[in-house]
Amino acid sequence: MPHPPRYFDDDPYLHRVREIALTLPSAREKISHGRPNFFTVKVFAMYGAVVKGDHASQALARSVVILPDAAERAALLADRRFVVPGYVGAYGWLALNLANGIPDWTEVAELIDRAVAQAQRVLEEARKLRQVLLAVGPTMPAHADNSMRAAGLDALAVEKSAQLVLGNLKEIKPR
C-alpha cells in the first residue's frame, strides 16, 4: 500500500523547489514515501522530511532535503538552518527548513545544483564498486582490498555502500 501524500500541491515552496529542480537537464519528479523526490538517474533532492523519533511532526514538512558532499556537510551542519532528518539523515542527507524565515532561493538553487553533482559522483562510485564486485565474485577474497584501491575507491565508502549497491546490481548498468 502506498504512503498517503505528505505534501500539498498548492504549497508555494514546493512550487518553487519544483521550478528549480525540474529545470535541470533530465530531471524528473516522482513521489516516494508520500513526498516529492527529484531525480535524474538517482534522487538528488526531496521535498519534506520527518523528524527523527517524531514521524508525526510537521516541523520539516516544508524543507528541501539534499545529500551534500562529505566535505561540505560539516559546514552546513554548523549553520543552524540545516538539520539531520529522520531516515535519510543516517545516510548523510540534510534538510533545510524553508518555513524558517524567508528562503534564499539562490542558495536553494545552488544546494540543488551541488546535490545533482553529488548524486552523479555517488552513482559513479556505485558503478566502480559494481565492477569490482563482479570481478571478485560472490565472495570477497583477500585481494579485494587491492582491487578496490586500484579502482580508486575509498574502503570506508565501499563498506557503507556495498549493501545498497548489492541490492541494486541489476539496476546499475556498466559503462
C-alpha contacts under 8 A as a table, 3 or more apart, distances in Angstrom:
res1	aa1	res2	aa2	distance
2	P	33	H	7.18
2	P	34	G	7.53
3	H	32	S	7.86
3	H	33	H	5.25
3	H	34	G	4.94
4	P	33	H	7.76
4	P	34	G	5.35
5	P	8	F	7.73
5	P	33	H	7.98
5	P	34	G	4.30
5	P	35	R	6.44
6	R	34	G	5.06
6	R	35	R	5.64
6	R	48	G	7.85
6	R	61	A	7.57
7	Y	11	D	7.68
7	Y	34	G	7.45
7	Y	35	R	6.36
7	Y	36	P	7.88
7	Y	48	G	7.54
7	Y	61	A	7.22
8	F	11	D	5.43
9	D	14	L	7.31
9	D	15	H	7.63
10	D	14	L	7.74
10	D	15	H	7.27
11	D	14	L	5.29
11	D	15	H	6.26
12	P	15	H	4.89
12	P	16	R	6.27
13	Y	16	R	5.16
13	Y	17	V	6.21
13	Y	62	R	7.00
13	Y	98	L	7.27
14	L	17	V	5.04
14	L	18	R	6.02
14	L	47	Y	6.91
14	L	62	R	7.49
15	H	18	R	5.14
15	H	19	E	6.29
16	R	19	E	5.00
16	R	20	I	6.35
17	V	20	I	5.17
17	V	21	A	6.01
17	V	47	Y	7.74
17	V	64	V	7.59
17	V	108	V	7.94
18	R	21	A	5.16
18	R	22	L	5.64
19	E	22	L	5.61
19	E	23	T	6.29
20	I	23	T	5.73
20	I	24	L	7.43
20	I	109	A	6.04
20	I	112	I	7.85
21	A	24	L	5.86
21	A	27	A	6.81
21	A	38	F	6.69
21	A	45	A	7.96
21	A	109	A	7.73
21	A	112	I	6.84
22	L	25	P	7.72
22	L	27	A	5.24
22	L	28	R	6.12
22	L	29	E	7.57
22	L	38	F	7.62
23	T	27	A	7.09
24	L	27	A	5.47
25	P	40	T	7.98
26	S	40	T	5.53
27	A	38	F	6.66
27	A	39	F	5.45
27	A	40	T	4.69
28	R	38	F	5.70
28	R	39	F	5.48
28	R	40	T	6.21
29	E	36	P	6.49
29	E	37	N	5.57
29	E	38	F	4.58
29	E	39	F	6.33
30	K	36	P	5.82
30	K	37	N	5.30
30	K	38	F	6.53
30	K	39	F	7.86
31	I	34	G	5.89
31	I	35	R	5.25
31	I	36	P	4.58
31	I	37	N	5.80
32	S	35	R	5.41
32	S	36	P	6.46
32	S	37	N	6.45
35	R	46	M	7.14
35	R	47	Y	6.25
35	R	48	G	6.47
35	R	49	A	7.99
36	P	46	M	5.82
36	P	47	Y	5.43
36	P	48	G	7.74
37	N	43	V	6.51
37	N	44	F	7.77
37	N	45	A	5.96
37	N	46	M	4.33
37	N	47	Y	6.43
38	F	43	V	5.59
38	F	44	F	5.96
38	F	45	A	5.21
38	F	46	M	6.01
39	F	42	K	5.22
39	F	43	V	4.03
39	F	44	F	5.39
39	F	45	A	7.03
40	T	43	V	6.67
40	T	44	F	7.66
42	K	119	A	6.20
42	K	120	Q	7.52
42	K	123	L	7.23
43	V	46	M	7.68
43	V	119	A	6.97
44	F	66	I	6.30
44	F	67	L	6.85
44	F	112	I	7.28
44	F	115	A	5.40
44	F	116	V	5.20
44	F	118	Q	7.75
44	F	119	A	5.66
45	A	64	V	6.82
45	A	65	V	5.47
45	A	66	I	4.83
45	A	67	L	7.35
45	A	112	I	6.70
45	A	115	A	6.93
45	A	116	V	7.94
46	M	49	A	7.87
46	M	64	V	5.84
46	M	65	V	4.93
46	M	66	I	6.72
47	Y	61	A	7.55
47	Y	62	R	6.77
47	Y	63	S	5.73
47	Y	64	V	4.83
47	Y	65	V	6.10
48	G	60	L	5.71
48	G	61	A	4.31
48	G	62	R	5.20
48	G	63	S	4.78
48	G	64	V	6.11
48	G	65	V	6.81
49	A	60	L	5.24
49	A	61	A	5.67
49	A	62	R	7.90
49	A	63	S	6.84
49	A	65	V	7.18
49	A	85	P	6.12
49	A	86	G	7.00
49	A	95	A	7.34
50	V	54	D	7.06
50	V	55	H	5.33
50	V	56	A	7.50
50	V	57	S	6.63
50	V	58	Q	7.23
50	V	59	A	7.59
50	V	60	L	5.98
50	V	61	A	7.07
50	V	85	P	5.92
50	V	86	G	5.26
50	V	87	Y	7.75
51	V	54	D	5.29
51	V	55	H	5.92
51	V	57	S	6.37
51	V	59	A	7.08
51	V	60	L	6.72
51	V	85	P	5.39
51	V	86	G	5.03
52	K	55	H	6.84
52	K	84	V	8.00
52	K	85	P	5.94
52	K	86	G	3.83
52	K	87	Y	7.05
53	G	86	G	7.15
54	D	57	S	5.56
55	H	86	G	7.93
57	S	60	L	7.54
58	Q	61	A	4.96
59	A	62	R	7.65
59	A	97	N	7.96
60	L	63	S	5.34
60	L	85	P	7.86
60	L	95	A	7.50
60	L	97	N	5.86
62	R	97	N	6.11
62	R	98	L	5.77
62	R	99	A	6.06
63	S	95	A	5.98
63	S	96	L	5.28
63	S	97	N	4.13
63	S	98	L	5.05
63	S	99	A	7.25
64	V	95	A	5.64
64	V	96	L	5.41
64	V	97	N	6.64
64	V	98	L	7.03
64	V	108	V	7.92
65	V	93	W	6.58
65	V	94	L	5.53
65	V	95	A	4.27
65	V	96	L	6.39
66	I	93	W	5.46
66	I	94	L	5.56
66	I	95	A	6.49
66	I	111	L	7.37
66	I	112	I	6.98
66	I	115	A	5.92
67	L	92	G	6.05
67	L	93	W	4.29
67	L	94	L	6.26
67	L	115	A	5.75
67	L	118	Q	7.05
67	L	119	A	7.55
68	P	72	E	6.18
68	P	73	R	5.73
68	P	92	G	7.33
68	P	93	W	6.75
68	P	94	L	7.37
68	P	111	L	7.90
68	P	114	R	7.13
68	P	115	A	5.80
68	P	118	Q	6.57
69	D	72	E	5.25
69	D	73	R	6.21
69	D	114	R	7.96
69	D	115	A	7.69
69	D	118	Q	5.93
70	A	73	R	5.18
70	A	74	A	7.56
70	A	92	G	7.79
71	A	74	A	6.82
71	A	75	A	7.95
72	E	75	A	5.51
72	E	76	L	6.37
73	R	76	L	5.16
73	R	77	L	6.16
73	R	92	G	7.83
74	A	77	L	5.09
74	A	78	A	6.28
75	A	78	A	5.15
75	A	79	D	6.90
76	L	79	D	5.31
76	L	82	F	6.25
77	L	80	R	6.72
77	L	82	F	5.64
77	L	83	V	6.66
78	A	82	F	7.89
79	D	82	F	5.95
80	R	83	V	7.22
81	R	96	L	5.88
81	R	97	N	6.60
81	R	100	N	7.81
82	F	94	L	6.34
82	F	95	A	5.52
82	F	96	L	4.78
82	F	97	N	7.09
83	V	94	L	5.70
83	V	95	A	5.30
83	V	96	L	6.67
84	V	89	G	4.92
84	V	90	A	7.87
84	V	92	G	7.93
84	V	93	W	6.77
84	V	94	L	4.96
84	V	95	A	6.19
85	P	88	V	6.47
85	P	89	G	4.82
85	P	93	W	7.27
85	P	94	L	6.24
85	P	95	A	6.06
86	G	89	G	5.57
86	G	90	A	7.45
87	Y	90	A	6.15
87	Y	91	Y	7.96
88	V	91	Y	5.36
88	V	92	G	6.91
88	V	93	W	5.61
89	G	92	G	5.16
89	G	93	W	4.60
89	G	94	L	6.06
90	A	93	W	7.21
97	N	100	N	5.95
98	L	101	G	7.19
98	L	102	I	7.32
98	L	103	P	5.53
99	A	102	I	7.24
99	A	103	P	7.44
100	N	103	P	7.61
103	P	108	V	7.78
104	D	107	E	5.34
104	D	108	V	6.38
105	W	108	V	4.82
105	W	109	A	6.05
106	T	109	A	5.13
106	T	110	E	6.25
107	E	110	E	5.04
107	E	111	L	6.13
108	V	111	L	5.06
108	V	112	I	6.18
109	A	112	I	5.11
109	A	113	D	6.10
110	E	113	D	5.02
110	E	114	R	6.17
111	L	114	R	5.20
111	L	115	A	6.03
112	I	115	A	4.86
112	I	116	V	6.23
113	D	116	V	5.26
113	D	117	A	6.59
114	R	117	A	5.09
114	R	118	Q	6.15
115	A	118	Q	4.91
115	A	119	A	6.05
116	V	119	A	5.08
116	V	120	Q	6.30
117	A	120	Q	5.13
117	A	121	R	6.34
118	Q	121	R	5.01
118	Q	122	V	6.19
119	A	122	V	5.07
119	A	123	L	6.15
120	Q	123	L	5.07
120	Q	124	E	6.18
121	R	124	E	5.05
121	R	125	E	6.19
122	V	125	E	5.06
122	V	126	A	6.18
123	L	126	A	4.95
123	L	127	R	6.21
124	E	127	R	5.00
124	E	128	K	6.25
125	E	128	K	5.08
125	E	129	L	6.05
125	E	153	L	7.18
126	A	129	L	4.95
126	A	130	R	5.98
126	A	161	S	7.50
126	A	165	V	6.30
126	A	172	I	7.86
127	R	130	R	5.01
127	R	131	Q	6.36
127	R	172	I	6.73
127	R	173	K	7.39
127	R	174	P	6.19
127	R	175	R	7.94
128	K	131	Q	5.19
128	K	132	V	6.39
128	K	151	A	6.75
128	K	153	L	7.63
129	L	132	V	5.05
129	L	133	L	6.06
129	L	148	M	7.49
129	L	153	L	7.52
129	L	158	V	7.04
129	L	162	A	7.64
129	L	165	V	7.82
130	R	133	L	5.08
130	R	134	L	6.02
130	R	165	V	7.19
130	R	166	L	7.88
130	R	169	L	6.91
130	R	172	I	7.94
130	R	174	P	7.89
131	Q	134	L	5.15
131	Q	135	A	6.08
131	Q	174	P	7.43
132	V	135	A	5.02
132	V	136	V	6.21
132	V	144	A	7.77
132	V	147	S	6.56
132	V	148	M	6.49
132	V	151	A	7.53
133	L	136	V	5.27
133	L	137	G	5.94
133	L	138	P	7.40
134	L	137	G	5.24
134	L	138	P	7.68
136	V	139	T	7.02
136	V	140	M	6.36
136	V	141	P	7.16
136	V	144	A	6.53
137	G	140	M	7.04
140	M	143	H	7.91
140	M	144	A	5.91
141	P	144	A	5.60
142	A	145	D	6.70
143	H	146	N	5.30
143	H	147	S	6.40
144	A	147	S	4.95
144	A	148	M	6.18
145	D	148	M	5.13
145	D	149	R	6.26
145	D	155	A	7.41
146	N	149	R	5.10
146	N	150	A	6.04
147	S	150	A	5.04
147	S	151	A	6.22
148	M	151	A	5.10
148	M	152	G	6.46
148	M	153	L	5.34
148	M	154	D	7.49
148	M	155	A	7.05
149	R	152	G	5.06
149	R	153	L	5.46
149	R	154	D	6.97
149	R	155	A	7.45
150	A	153	L	7.48
153	L	157	A	7.37
153	L	158	V	6.79
154	D	157	A	5.24
154	D	158	V	6.15
155	A	158	V	4.98
155	A	159	E	6.17
156	L	159	E	5.05
156	L	160	K	6.28
157	A	160	K	5.15
157	A	161	S	5.96
158	V	161	S	5.05
158	V	162	A	5.62
159	E	162	A	5.47
159	E	163	Q	7.89
160	K	163	Q	7.18
161	S	164	L	5.41
161	S	165	V	6.05
162	A	165	V	5.15
162	A	166	L	5.87
163	Q	166	L	5.13
163	Q	167	G	6.26
164	L	167	G	5.31
164	L	168	N	6.58
165	V	168	N	5.04
165	V	169	L	5.90
166	L	169	L	5.30
168	N	171	E	5.33
168	N	172	I	6.55
169	L	172	I	5.48
169	L	173	K	7.92
170	K	173	K	7.34
